[in-house]
């Protein structure tokens, strides 16, 4: 059974199971440029995949997110060396929970 939101999303995707950033932008009322920038900065809440150099969104995942049923995309770690605070927190966690052998 499909939801009304999924039916609407599939109208924007032309019936395909995936959406491009431009198609998603039309559905959300924003721009494809904004979506690509947010994905590049890793703070876009809707799960996505990269296929080659292209960004694609699952129509089902978009509909679930808009209905409030799907968890947000997992936050990835930032690039580069960990900050001193992150290193200390990791070391404290490792001391508090030593690996079992």
Protein Blocks (a to p, Z undefined) as FASTA:
>chain_A
ZZfklmmmmmmnnopabdcfklmmmmnopafklmmmmmmnopafbdcddehjaccddfkl
mmmmmnopaccddddddedjddfklmmmmmmmmmmmccdZZ
